Amino acid sequence: MHWKKYAMLLPPFVLIGLLLLFYLPTGQKHYAILVALVFWAVYYAWVCIDKKRGTEGVKGINK
């Protein structure tokens, strides 16, 4: 797991998710789960792009 990427992405997505839970009307609170799905999509896209570019750094450190 790429902990630095994970740690950079997690706080804004958690904040957005909590804000959606508090401010969305009762019938639409289920949309807050989409924030988690978008988080994982962005995370894995970032990891995949880094692997294609070869910017993973020293082999074995980011595993």
C-alpha positions in Angstrom: 0.0 0.0 0.0 1.2 3.5 -0.8 0.8 5.1 2.6 1.8 8.6 1.5 -0.8 8.7 -1.2 -3.4 7.2 1.1 -2.6 9.7 3.8 -2.8 12.7 1.4 -6.2 11.7 0.0 -8.0 10.4 3.1 -8.5 13.7 5.1 -10.3 15.7 2.3 -12.5 12.7 1.4 -13.4 12.0 5.0 -14.3 15.7 5.4 -16.4 15.8 2.3 -18.2 12.6 3.3 -19.0 13.9 6.8 -20.2 17.2 5.4 -22.5 15.3 3.0 -23.8 13.1 5.9 -24.7 16.2 7.9 -26.1 18.5 5.2 -27.9 16.2 2.7 -31.6 15.7 3.3 -32.7 12.5 4.9 -33.7 10.8 1.6 -30.4 11.5 0.0 -27.9 10.6 2.7 -27.0 7.4 0.8 -25.1 9.5 -1.7 -22.4 10.0 0.9 -21.1 6.5 0.2 -20.1 7.6 -3.3 -17.4 9.7 -1.6 -15.7 6.4 -0.5 -16.0 4.9 -4.0 -14.5 8.0 -5.6 -11.7 8.0 -3.0 -10.7 4.4 -3.9 -11.0 5.2 -7.7 -8.7 8.2 -7.3 -6.2 6.3 -5.1 -5.9 3.3 -7.5 -5.8 5.5 -10.5 -2.9 7.5 -8.9 -1.0 4.3 -8.1 -1.6 2.9 -11.6 -0.3 6.1 -13.2 2.8 6.1 -11.0 3.5 2.5 -12.0 3.2 3.3 -15.7 5.5 6.3 -15.4 8.0 4.4 -13.3 8.0 7.0 -10.6 7.7 4.5 -7.8 11.1 5.4 -6.4 13.4 2.7 -5.0 11.9 -0.7 -5.7 10.4 -2.4 -2.7 9.9 0.7 -0.5 6.4 1.6 -1.6 4.9 -1.9 -1.5 
